[in-house]
């Protein structure tokens, strides 16, 4: 294999379903038709029935849509009372979608319980194997029913967004109009072939998941290319060569031509994806090509065109025997039990019919052909043939994974399929029971034929190791729970804080702890994928996403490059004339920049970049302080300007005269009045000003800052710029600024961090003091707790899940590490970091103070104050 699959993880929607026991029995509220004679059981008897599923856990997350449920009905002999000989009993399996990551999903759109399909039950033991198809991602309620007893089981389906997928093709020469070989009366059109291959692809995906689960691991399997209906995509591949040419080509020549054919389809799909802005053009594809040109020549008495080839990422297999494959899930049991024999001119290639019970019957042909395809695909994944198990060279019994029965004679076993998995009559005497044991049965085994379907240790290592095949999704499933936002949350500000927990569902998975999570706004003109730390023990994370403009946006959360969660948020500017404006003050003719260490850009442009991001952070922090007290997310409204199709806070350079003996805040106030008089008069706009005083500088001799500003005056809040060099100028720098343990050199720079002396502490105090001044101006007579006191020194705890320990070593071990397809991230020395958790150390506001703010502060606004234009932009009803 030229490439290997990178780790991939899957998403689970965060809404929870009720927890139930693994063997819950409840009366069914859904009336059902007669399943054999089962409904003759009285209420007393049904209470003694107990349905158990033994291979799937309650609330288990699966990455494949066709789920096998193996189980047992305890006391099943109760439902056999009065039943005539030869009848068979069934368990009915139905599904209902109860939750979905689709933003349009709601309780009103919850799917009703389907009638479901029926699956045979072994009378003597109550064993059954049932399948359920989960057509779209989400949480499902599965109902299994026998007589009046039922089991409710919940399963979550999270399909992989993998970098590697398996794509199925039904190939035909360009001039061929002939269908695949089939007896008279069997639809053998191209559509019929594609339908059979779609279900075959799902069954194959399930087989690999169950084989690894049987070995004691998580259900890991390859990813399929799925269509909008949730079913696999099977491409009709018209080759460049003719039917005549196909008959004379050797294997090497055929592989060359087929590889050219499938690569041309890849190029067309990649071009289409680029045209619609998809980011999936780098997906690695393994191709399974089923040759529709394989036929039996009645005159020559031989099969031509049937191939079994593996070459890198291409698997080639003939279509002989395809007529025995089920076209729909309701036909699966019939395919496993059909002991009818087809005519000689439809015979499957002799070398492939070998099985433990001979060949020539429909069921054994299905078992044989499907077993061979599974082994070929396994071989392309790097599996080698073994002396025993599923990769045994003569293994032809894969159908035993799909049914608890297998034909034991050459006589027909059933008649009149009803269409829901049941039959008008089943000759149970013509069936043998497939053993519940995995190992092959020994001679004289009373339990029947063991299925022999297992993987040896070497095969398991091949499929699950980091250097495994490029198509197997050999990673655990991830659960993401967002704790501070709901789907479709409406916000009045663009910088979104996403707080939550992320964890592997399979705690026994052989995987590294999740240390980073990535957030990116889908469809943004310049999407910036930013990585944010995760606390390994708790999975706690805080991620930020900057929405480029008002409207409806989807934020993707990724782990290891794979999508694990989608969050839809709606952003609209508030309908208000009260705005906050941010300024960088300098004295006229002053050329000196803000105080900064050598090598740090302290130009006016650098100052304005830091101030703009600080404005967004201030806006978001105020909103989250309200939300933490259970109040609507009220915050300041900021003036924005559009730059290159994206909006950014308006920040201006404010030039003032020298302070001299005049109080700095008075000089600043006068300059602002002159600057904003026109806006007040023409538009009736009310402005509140946040000013970073750039004229404040550290005196290295006195170790003081002359005219140090930390003032509030009317609608003006001013603070010295001496901490500005510790602020981020871009969102990608936020984590580093929150964790930067670099000590302040007090011989050169001011330490304004309540004596903590580090860069991260100066940033935290500098950002928090503006909120402190703002809150104090409206709540001066209230308590000095939280942000009204010195809690503003800990505003960093609102932004990050970590805080460095006091006087610690460097928390950031390495800078930006860039991997292919991955955003830049930091490598952290977590031994010197304290997990913040819910301990904000004073970075909070009491509810009473916030209520006073809401009543007395006109600049505070929330998402409830949308103007009509932003409403339309956000797609609101």
Buried (B, 14 or more C-beta within 10 A) or exposed (E): BEEBBBBBBBBBBBBEBEEBEEBBBBEBEBEBEEBBBBEBBEEEBBBEBBBBBEBBEBBBBBBBBBBBBBBBBBBBEBBBEEBEEEBBBBBBBBBBBBBBBBBEBEEEEBBEBBEBBBBBBBBEBBBBBBBBBBBBBBBBBBBBBBBBBBBBBBBBBBBBBBBBBBBBBBBBBEBBEEBBBBBEEBEBEBEBBBBBBBBBBBBBBBBBBBBBBBBEBBBBBBBBBBEEEBBBBBBEBEBEBEBEBBEEBEEEEBBEBBBEBBEEBBEEBBEEBEEEEEBEEEBBBBBBBBBBBBBBEEEEEEBBBBBBBBBBBBBBBBBBBBBBBBBEBBBBBBBBBBBBBBEEEBBBBEEBBBBBBEBBBBBBBBBBBBBBBBBBBBBBBBBEBBEEBBBBEEBBBBBBBBBBBBBBEBEBBBEEBEEBBBBEEBBBEBBBBBBBBBBBBEEEEEEBBBBBBBBBEEBBEBBBBEEBBBBBBBBBBBBBBBEBBEBBBBBBBBBBBBBBBBBBBBEEBEBEEBBBBBBBBBEBEEBBBBBBBBBBEEBBBBBBBBBBBBBBBBBBBBBBBBBBBBBBBBBBBBBBEBBBBBBBBBBEEBEEBBBBBEEEEBEEEBBBBBBBBBBBBBBBBBBBBBBBBEBBBBBBBBBBEEEEEBBBBBBBEBBBEEBEEEEBBEBBBEBBEEBBEEBEEEEEBBBBBBBBBBBBBBEEEEEEBEBBBBBBBEBBBBBBBBBBBBBBBEBBBBBBBBBBBBEBEEEEBBBBBBEBBBBBBBBBBBBBBBBBBBBBBBBEEBEEBBBBEBBBBBBBBBBBBBBBEEEBEBBBEEEEEEEEEBBBBBEBBBEBBBBBEEEBBBBBBBEEBBBBBBEEBEBBBBBEBBBEEBBEBBEBE
